[in-house]
Amino acid sequence: MHSPAPPRVAFLGPPGSYSHSCAVERFDDSVQYVEQPTIADVFRAVSPEIPFGVLPQENSVYGTVVDTYDALRSPEAGQSVFIRGELALAIQHCLIVRRGVKLEDVQRVMSHEQALGQCSRFLSERIPNAVLMKVPSTSAAANAVACCGEGSGEPESAAICSAHCADMFDGLEVLETGIQNERSNTTRFYVLANSLDEPLPVATP
Ligand SMILES: O=C(O)C(=O)Cc1ccccc1
């Protein structure tokens, strides 16, 4: 006898994002994770095929996550997508580079706009000349840094993301840790579902 397929949960990918950590903390191995490229895509993915999703909602330093706010103003919100739960994640941002790159070499910093905002003081004080580039997630930033090595024609880049990303993408190392403006830095996430009555998956203890 086959056990039924686990319910699917959409998250902002690639794996290594804070949204991924939050989803894994909440659901562990009770679900199947489905990566999405943007916050809008996570919202759109919540459906009978992918009944659950996780989205970042608000940060204690930088405030509202604008893309989530926009998604929640769409007609589907409250009709076919519902907020069914909430979770808070303490976040320590790191500056991550290709192995061997020094702070003075960094010409560009990539991250989710929330992470760039939460680390604005470090950026303006320590690397004021670096160009800031918004990308859809912190883990997408780490992936881009790992991919645009020497000879790529790209400016030398760093990512703001979790320390975990340095292990997940090849050739990266953590240059600085805890670079957010406030030592205590928390983001609240929503658990979304496509129905009001489907029980939320529960992680096995
Ligand atoms: O990009 C991510 O890793 C996200 O999950 C969005 C985000 C970015 C920064 C802080 C909290 C959530």
The ligand as a Tripos MOL2 file, in Angstrom:
@<TRIPOS>MOLECULE
LIG
   12    12     1     0     0
SMALL
NO_CHARGES

@<TRIPOS>ATOM
      1 O1         14.9830   36.4110    0.1860 O.co2     1 LIG1
      2 C1         14.6990   35.6330    1.1330 C.2       1 LIG1
      3 O2         15.5120   34.8460    1.6350 O.co2     1 LIG1
      4 C2         13.3500   35.7080    1.7000 C.2       1 LIG1
      5 O3         12.8340   34.7330    2.1900 O.2       1 LIG1
      6 C3         12.7390   37.0790    1.7690 C.3       1 LIG1
      7 C4         13.3610   37.7600    2.9460 C.ar      1 LIG1
      8 C5         14.4600   38.5780    2.7610 C.ar      1 LIG1
      9 C6         15.0530   39.1840    3.8790 C.ar      1 LIG1
     10 C7         14.5420   38.9660    5.1350 C.ar      1 LIG1
     11 C8         13.4410   38.1640    5.2900 C.ar      1 LIG1
     12 C9         12.8490   37.5420    4.2010 C.ar      1 LIG1
@<TRIPOS>BOND
     1     1     2 2
     2     2     3 1
     3     2     4 1
     4     4     5 2
     5     4     6 1
     6     6     7 1
     7     7     8 ar
     8     7    12 ar
     9     8     9 ar
    10     9    10 ar
    11    10    11 ar
    12    11    12 ar
@<TRIPOS>SUBSTRUCTURE
     1 LIG1         1 GROUP 0 **** ****
